[in-house]
Amino acid sequence: MKKASSLSELGFDADGPSFFRHLTLTDGDDGTLPRRRLIKISVIGAGNVGMAIAQTILTQDLADEIVLIDAVADKVRGEMLDLQHAAAFLPRVNIVSGTEVSLTRSSDLVIVTAGARQIPGETRLNLLQRNVSLFRKIVPAAAEASPESVLVIVSNPVDVLTYVAWKLSGFPASRVIGSGTNLDSSRFRFLLAEHLEVSAQDVQAYMVGEHGDSSVALWSSISVGGMPVLAHLQKNHRSAATAKKFDEAALEGIRRAVVGSAYEVIKLKGYTSWAIGYSVASIAWSLLRDQRRIHPVSVLAKGLVRGVPADRELFLSLPARLGRAGVLGVAAELVLTDEEERRLRISAETLWGYCHALGL
């Protein structure tokens, strides 16, 4: 089989002698250097979100090979070439593109961003049914090609589609993860950090439940530098506009601002991309580098926390410990206020309604 290269497409023979002569390292050595196991990441869906994820992963030197899959052959090849042309400024990574899921074979991580666009006037359930049809083509093929991989679902509605991917893949729930409220929590931390004039990395604050309008802000557990901060905010901080303290209405207003921030970005630029790119890249880093970091991601949550019944199979976001094998553990001992538990139950019921209606 002839070796392929970019120059071979221009008619140059890629099978000639090597430019560098192999050195003999020890007596009897054939000059072949021992190689570490290479890391392969596949991104299925080369739209704005998929490419932001691929580009962020590329700059973080996380993968040795990145595979881009999309239904539009010219589009995905163009994206591949655009990234390849930056090779002089980036870590050495083999970038491959195509339309066939089989190209993802032997991936360590498969990230799915592909999804149908909502048609004006279309119900959410109809959109879900169309996405299920799309996932039937993608997920089983990806699971067969990379049976030991971890699946990360980014397509929206992410919690329900993560449930769909789990059902279709046959993988254990620990190896099917939704991007969930990892980004919502970052937005939450950003707003608090900006107000308190600290780094967002020093703010611990989680959004849990559905990635969407019914997400739950865990106000009772927010901290800065390890110190609880809610009581301080309620006692000492007021709204400059209304002179009101951080009462329940004010807290709900902040939660709504977090939920609505994506809609604002979409209104201004037409789509979101960079923040979700960094969010998913951070999940990928924790998984493939076995970091054991805590991320609020969409996991199989039945019976894990108050508000999620043990007899209902559904995915929603909870703080989870991520490592090379996927989800290593979930923070099941969440201390929730009565209001937070009530909101989480509503979020779970909303998601269960859609999962149940799909009949998988």
Summary of the structure (lengths in Angstrom):
residues: 360
radius of gyration: 22.7
end to end distance: 43.5
largest distance: 80.8
contacts: 1119
relative contact order: 0.12
helix: 44%
strand: 17%
